[in-house]
Amino acid sequence: MPAAPKLLSAVNEAFFAGLIPSARLTSLRRDEERSFRSAPFARPYYLCAALTAELLAPARGLLAVSTWPMDRRVIGPLSPRVNYLSAAIRVAESFLRIRSPGPAAQRLLWRFAANIPGAADGARNMDPATVARAAQAELQVHADDDRAARTAAAGRARRQLDDAGQLFGSRLRLTGQAGAGRA
Amino acid sequence: MHDIDARLGRIRGDVPPQAHNARTIAALTSNPGCARRAIMDAAGIDKPRLASYIGFPAPFGQSQFAITRGNAFEAQVKANGCAELLRLLREQLGLPIPEVSYDDLEEVGGHRSQHLRHARTRSLLTRAAGAGGDAGTLFDHPLLRLDVGGRPVYLEPDLIAFRLGGRFHVVEIKSFAVIDGQADGDKVAAAAIQSAVYVLAMRQLLAELGTGPEAVAREVVLVCPENFSNRPVATLLDVRQQLTVLGRQLSRLDRIESLVGLQPPGLTFDLELDQAGVPHRPAAELADDVRTVPARYAPECLASCEMCFFCRDEARGQTAALGRAAADELGAVHSVQMALGLADGTLTPADDQAEAAALLREAARLRRECLGETA
């Protein structure tokens, strides 16, 4: 799912070796867009933008991968929460998979667990399986509405946008002076 | 209205008026009796510049560290679709689990123009106010507009508006700590009045759409870090009183006409800037003009008004400069000189000073006794 650079670098620190400073990820999207526009589809995948459902504009501060289907890259009103819960499930699963999770992984899981109802009582006695179950339970509540909104928006995006637009979003074009100049 | 605009324009001189924000609007309420401040604010004078030009610069503004800290805390609370904020709202206000919809209004299709953002805020809030249950819960960075002194002012709030049971609430995220359930009273008061500005602006917006003021709750949600951690905690704050004060202040700004009418016709605070923006007006002349408009200095001004050092200097020797408590006790005794005279009996009090004079003499006697002097 689309994620913020900060989360990416936290996950990377928790489960993989090596650090990605989140500051380095911020300018990445623009570089990728430039690279795509000069030679479309020259690489198997690009890091691209998530699109807002209503205006199909690039969503602020989120990174996605170009090979994902469009409806995963669209952000509707419920999607931030849905993505958060899905991420919590993935993190909990990864936590179960690795042998001795370090403090960074502990911290990451707690950051999710703390904000999901019924996920954990405290940072010390967290159970990854419970976290995943709690996240799944809340996810059920939002999933259908969110999927409907995303599918509709994704259909629109595929119809209306060119290749570059589908990956990096369309920006609202202002006509003449309207909007931009007026305060 | 044209007359008054022209008049205020002349007072301001040949520069565009300063824009208000929630902070400056909130500051309007701190000293409602001050004509100098009222006129300067209505005319949109660049007060920091004026004050430093006439030799009394005020070291004003928020520290860069405070701003950075505030932004970092706000980003943390709002990260991942407002995950932390949702937890707080669920715990404190019983926000139902399905209500998680989040709309970001900081950009509209990659643009940040105020006009566009305001239009989008309007359309989203209209939809939310008109529709029943599920038309949006959290609105991040809505751009609101408020009429101040007959001019629309855009308010760039770092807040979230959220909707529960058909009512909007304002969420204000502040980075001062709540320690052991207690926060700095002054900071809470400042936050309350700023939130009240937003409540007022939201009510105005919804009123334009034909929705009553009760659609915006008068309790705002204040989110602050708890104790010495970064963990946010939410508190409900009733801003009813602040709303009344603000409403009165803003209507007073609208009635600025009568206040301006009392001033000499040639009054202007123009710095006479040249093409390069360098002021040419003699500072002494400008200071004289500023002095013609009466101010009401109180020590509290030091926390909220850029003109404070000028007014303090002017008010030296006045009992008002000793603070409101002392000034109230002294009643009709206006200068420190006179108070001392009354205390040692060298002056005879007038009728309206008799009570204060008796108090002063009593105080002087006690002081003498304490210091072991025999009189």
Interface residues (C-beta under 8 A of the other chain):
Chain A: A4 K6 L7 T52 L55 A57 P58 A59 R60 P77 L78 S79 P80 R81 N83 Y84 A87 F112 A114 N115 P117 E138 V141 H142 D145 G169 S170 R171 L172 L174 G179 A180 R182 A183
Chain B: A79 N80 G81 C82 A83 E84 L86 R87 R90 I97 P98 V100 S101 Y102 D103 D104 E106 E107 V108 G109 G110 H111 S113 Q114 H115 L116 D134 G136 Y154
